[in-house]
Amino acid sequence: DRHNTVIDITQSVSMPSATANAMSSLSNKGQYNSIDEEEEEVPTNWTRETLAFVPPLVLLIGSGIADYYVKPFQRDVEDYLHGPNIFFPEKPSIVDENMLMLISWGVPVTIIGLLCYLQKDNTAFRLNMLAFLETIATTAAVVVIGKKVAGRLRPCFVAMCEWDGARCNAPLASQIDSRQSFPSGHSSCSGAGLGFLSLFLNNLLCRPGSSLPHTLVRPIALLPLIVS
C-alpha cells in the first residue's frame, strides 16, 4: 500500500509537468504556424503599390493638358503699355523643354535608382520614386493654376502673340503661352526635381551615425539644389 501510494503521488506530480510541457509544445507549434501563416498571407502587394502611382500620374497628365488647352486670364494689353515692357524680341530658350525634363527628371531618377541599386534596396527605390512623382505632379498643378489665374504677359508678348494693336494673330498655342509669364515653369520644374534629389542625398549621406564627415558631404547634397 505504501508503495502504491508513492507511485500515485509520483504520477500526480509528474502528470501536470508532462501536461504543461505538451501544452507548451503545442503553443509554440501554434505560434510558429501563425507566424508562417502571417508571412504567407502578407506578400508584396504589387497591385496596391502600382495603384499608388495612379493619382500623381493623373494629376501630372491633367496639368499638361490644362496647360496646353485652357486659356489664361485675359489681361488688358493697354495696362502694360506704360508698365512692364512687353516689346522685347522673342528669343529661343537657353534650356528647351526636352533638356529641362532631362535635367530635372532624368538626372534625379537615374542617381536615385543607381544609389538604391548599389544598396540593394528595392523598397527605398519604389518609395522614393512615388514621392518624386508626387512632388513633380503637385508642382506642375500649382504652376499651371498659377499661370492661368495670373495671366501675366511675357516680356516678348508682342512678338510671340503677333499683336497688331487690337488682337493676337499667332497660333493658339503661342497666344496662350504669351500670357503665362508667371510663375516660371522652368524654375519650378528644376527646383522640384533637383531639390528632391538634394533632400534624398542629404538623407542618405548625412544621416545620424554616418561615418562620412558632414562638412564634406553636405555641399555634395546641396549641389543639385544650387544648380537648379
PERAWO-V720714 format. One record per helix or strand. SS is the DSSP state (~ for helix, > for strand). FROM is the first residue (numbers start at 1). TO is the last residue. If there is no record, write none. Layout:
BEGIN
ss=SS from=FROM to=TO
ss=SS from=FROM to=TO
END
This chain:
BEGIN
ss=~ from=2 to=41
ss=~ from=46 to=69
ss=~ from=77 to=80
ss=~ from=97 to=118
ss=~ from=122 to=150
ss=~ from=157 to=161
ss=> from=163 to=163
ss=> from=168 to=168
ss=~ from=172 to=177
ss=~ from=185 to=205
ss=~ from=214 to=227
END
